[in-house]
Every structure is written in C-alpha cells, then in structure tokens.
C-alpha cells in the first residue's frame, strides 16, 4: 500500500508541541501507511527528534519561500494544522493541499477573559487537536502524552549530587510570562518549607533567579536552570518524585511521564483546556478560584495589571508544601 503523507503544523512552544503528541501517535497507529512529517521552529525541533512516530521534522527557514519549496518536494496528501494562525494559513495557501484545522475558540476565550463568562467546552485541548482526525476515523487511545528523550540527553542524576539518587522534588522556576509563575519570594518561602532535596528546573532566562533562590534556601537545593537543554531537563523531570510547576511546558512534559504534579495557576485558568493531561492520578491543581480578575489574559503579562498579583501571592504555601510531602 502506498504511504499517506501527513504534514502537521505546530510552530511553538514547548508545551503546545508536547500536547500534540497524541495526534502523532494515534494517526500513525490507526491510519495504515501513515507517514508523518512535522513543521516547527528550529528551537523546538529537538522535542520531536527521538519520537518514533515522526518520520521527518522540518524547521522554519529564514525565508518563507525556502520552507515552502522544501515542503512542496514532499508531495503531501494532507495537512493537519494544529496552530491555526496567519503563518499556517500562508503555508496552506501555498501548498494547496487538503487541510484540517483545530478550533482555537478565540471568541470563547475572549468572553472568559473580558466578561468572565465561561462558554468554553469542558474538553481538553488534546481532544480538540484529535478532532482534526475524525475524518480518518482516528480515536483517542487515552494513553496520554509522549516525550522521548534521546539516549545522549539522559542525565545521570548523581552527577549533580549523590543526595539526589534517593529522590527529589522538581521545582519549575520559570514560565514565558511572569504572571503565570511563582514569584521569587514565593519560591524561596515554599522551598524553605520543603523538607526534601530540591532540583530547580528552567532555561537560561531562569538561571539568575534560580541562583538567588538556591542561595536563599541554602540546603538540599540544586539549581539546574540554564545548565541543561530541553531534553536533559525532561530527563530531570522524569526522575523526580514530585513536580511543582506553573502552567508551562515542563508541566506538560511531567504529564507525559505520568508524574505526580502540583500545578500552580496564576493569571490563566484550567478552563482554557490546557491543564495537565492524564498525569499521575494523585496530581493536584492549585488556584485561587474566587478571584474576580482571573483570567486576566489567555496567555500572560510581564506584571499583574491590578498590581496586587493575588492569584499567586494568595496561594496557600503550607497547603502546597503539605501536598508535595504527601505525594513524595
């Protein structure tokens, strides 16, 4: 049988790409002869490099036309658009291939942000992604998210400290937007109360803050922010006993490994449909539900528009710490 070639479009970011992995797996498993290619930004291609269900990863080139020419050469049968923005629309117009796009529900999100009227369906974004495959009779296998770490990126935890071989709490320091993450003072206070070894997780942008938290806490804490690439950070997530994370990419990677997750929510809300997908069943979401200014945006801000940042500052630290202790 001749292969059926699919091109999946999702350009960014870490968590969003991880959330598309059930589409990749189910399409590959349930459509006979499916050959799956994926187009994303260069900085995110490593997330997919060891995924056995992806035949080829393409990255956006500096010149739009160069990317188009590369894709035309592949002679795809279908496009699965899981980004649905102006850029993906341009690719679909130029490639002139039958395409299926997921519903972003921007109107419903706008109502929730601006009028606090929740018209969002009680459906996770993973299932909305999978809806694009209905025409191929693809169904959700309910196996959750995937993350495949290349052997070269597996981290021996004892190279950080012998203390960590018996377990640790992974604490995610950063998020792309400040209003989604714990403040530095909140992080310090929580970490001081956690009576277990801690590994701080994050990218280069979080390295300085991680050092400040580490220096303030002093004992049983290790800052890995900026010292490891995304696959290596995923390895650290995989080996943790518990993960404390805001609504960010490493939270979704933790879900892929069925980790026990304590997720903390600032300006965004789980109702947007991007809460941890099929993580360990003991995982818990922490949020201030009765705050009438949440959600203040569907993405995030540099600082709280109201200046009080109650969605994070009012989170019960002792409850978070006790939950981490219970899950450990």
N, C-alpha and C positions, 0 to 999 in steps of 0.2 A: 504494500500500500504506500502511496506517495505521502510524504510528510505534509502536514498542515502547519504553515509557518505563522506564528503569532508574534507581534511586537507589542510589548507592554510599555506604556509611558508613565513614569513617575520620576520626576527630576530631583526631588528633595522631600523631606530631610531624613535624618536617621530613623526616627520613629515611624514616620509615614511609610518609608520603604519597608521596614520590618513588618508593618501592618498589611502590606500587600502579599506577603509570602504565602498565605493560604490560597490566594488566587493562582500563584505559580504552581504550587504543589497539586492542587485539585485539577487544574487544567491539564497538567502533564499526566496525571494518573487516570483521568476519566475520558480524555479525548484521544482516541487511537491515532498514533503518528504525530502527536503534537510536538512541534519544535518551537521552543520559547526563547525569544530574544528580549532584552530589556534595555531601555534607553534611560540614562540618568546623568546627573552631573559627575564630573571626574572625581570630586572629593568623596563621593558616596559609592563608587563602584566596588570598593573592597568589601562592602557589606554583602555583596552578591557573588564574589569571586569563587567561593567554595560551595555555592548552592548547587547540588547535583541535578536540580530540576531546571536550571537555566543553561541553555546551550551556548549562549553568547551574550556578553554585556557590551553595549555600545555607550560611549560617553559623548556629551555635547562638545562640539568643537567651537573654537572662537568664531568661526564664520558659519552662520546658519546654513548657507548653501552647501558647504562641505559635508555637514552632517546629513543633509537631505540626499546628496549623491551617494554617500556610503549606504544609506538605508535603501535607496532605490535598487541598488545592486542585489539586495537580498530577496527581492520579489515576494514580499509578504502577502499572505492571504487575508489576514485580519489585524486590526489594531485594537488593543484594549487600553483605553485612555483612563488611567486612574489618577490623573492630575487635573485635567479639565480646566485649563487656563488658556490665555491668549497664545502662549508658545505651543501648547499641544494642538490647539486649533490650527495653527500655521503648518505644523507637520502633517496633520490630516489633510489639509487642503492641497499641499504639495505632493503628497504620496498618492492621493486619490485611491484609497483602499477602504473597503468596508470597515467601519469602526463602531465600537460600543463604548459608551462613556458612563461613568458613575454619576449619580446625582449628588451635587455638593450641598444642596439645601441651604444656600446662602440667605434666602428670604427668611426661612425659619430661624436661622442663627441670628439674623438681624433683629427679628422680633424679640428673641430671648435676651439679646444684649441691650436693646434700647427700650423695650417696654416690659421686660421680664415675663413675657407671655410664652409659655413653653408649648410650641407646636411641633417640636422635634419628635420623630418617631422613636419609640423605645427599641432602637435597633443599633447595634454596634457598627462602626464604620467598616469593619471587616466583612460583615454580612452585606452591607451596601456595595462594597467592592465586588463581592461574589455575585451580586445581582446582575452584573455585566455579562456573566457567563451563562445566564439562563437559556439563551438561545441554543447553547451547545449541550443542554441538559446536564450541566455540571452542578453538583450538590456539595454542600459543606460536609466535610468528613469529621468536623469537630475535633480535630487534633491540635488546634491552636496555631501559634506562630512558629516559624522556623528561624533558627540562626545557626549557621555552620561556620565554625572557627577553623581556619587553616592550621595545620599542624605547626607551622613555623611561628604562629602567633599564640599558641598555648603558653600561658605563663606558669612557671613553677613558683607557687606562692611562697615557698621557703626562701627564694632569692630576695624577697622583700624582708621577711623576718621569720625565724623559726617559730615565733609565737603564734603565727597565723595558721600553722598546719592543723591546729585543733579547732579552727573555725573563727569566723569574724562577721561583723556587721558591715555591709557595704553601704556607705552613705554618699548619695549623689549630691555634689556641691552645686553644680550649675544647671542652668536652663537658658535657652536662647533669649528669653525675655525675663527681666528682673522680677516682674510681678507674678511669675509662676514659681519662683524658687524661695527657699527659706533664706531669711536674711543672715548675714554673718553672725550677728549676736545670737540669733535664734539657734543657728547651727552649733555655736560654741556651747550654749547652755544645754542643749539636748545631748551633745556628745560627752559633756562632763558627767552627765547622769547615766550614761550607758556603761554598765559595768562589764563590758566585753571588749575585745580588741576591735578596732575600727579601721577600715580602709576607706579613705576619701577618694571618690571617683569623679572624673571630669576631664575636660580638654585643656589645651594650653591657656585658654582665656580664664580658666579657674585656678591656675597654678598658684598665683599670688594669694588669692583668698584661701585656698587650701592650706598654704603655709601659715597664714595668720590663725586659722582655726587650730591647726596642729600645735603651734607654739602656745596657744592659749590653753589648750586641753592638756598638753604635755605628755601624758602617759597612755600607753596602749593605742596609739593612733598613728597612722601612716598615710602620708599624702602621695597619691599616685597621679594627681591631676597633671596633665600635660606630659607625663613621662611615658605613656603608652598610646599606641594607635587605637582606633575604634575596635578592631578585632581583639586586641590584647585586653582592652578594658572590658570587652564582653567576656573574656576568659575570667577576669577577676569577679565579674558579676556572677558567672556560672558557679564559681567555687564558694561564694558567700553563703552563710546560713540564712541571713535575712537581708533584704534590701530596703533602705529608706530612701524614697525618691519623690521629687516633684513630678508633675506632668511633663515628661521629657523622654528623649529617645532611649536612655538606659532603662527607664521603667518598662518600656515595651520589650527590650532585649531580655530583661528579667522575666517577663511573662513567657517569652519563648522557651526559657529554661525551667518553667514551672516553679519559679522561686516564690518564697513567702515574701510578699511585698507590703510594706506600709507606705501607701502613696499619699502625699500631702498636696492639697489643691488650693491655689491662691485665686487669681482672677478668673481662671477658666473653671468649667464645671463638667462633671462626668456626663451630664445630659447631652453634651455635644457628640457623644458616642465614641470617645477615644480613651476610655478608661482601660485598665489592664485587661487584656483579652485572654480568658481561660488560664490565669496564673494558678499557683497553688490555692486550693480552696480556702485556706485559712487567711489569705491576704485581706487587707482592710483598707478602705478609703477614709481619709481624714479630711474633713472640710467644715467650714462654718456655714451651715445650711440656711440660717435665718438672717443672713446679711443682705439687706435690700439693694446693695450696689453690685452684687455678683449676679451674673458675669458682667464685667465692665468692658470686655472685649472678647472676641473669639480667638484671639492669638495671644497678645500680651503687650505690656508697655515697659518703658525704661523705669518708670516710677508710678506709684499709685496716684491716679487722677484726683482722689479725695484727700491725699496726703496722710491718711491715717493707717493704711495698709492693714486693716483689721483682719482681712481674710487669712493673713499669715500670722500677724502678731497675736491674734486671739486664739490660735490653736493651742490646745491643752498639751503642754510639753510632757507632763507626768503621764498622761494617758498614752502618748506616743511611746515614751520610754518603756512603760509597763507592757505595752503591746509587743514591742520589739523583744523584750525579755521573755514574754510568754511564747513567742514564735521561735525563739532561738533554740 
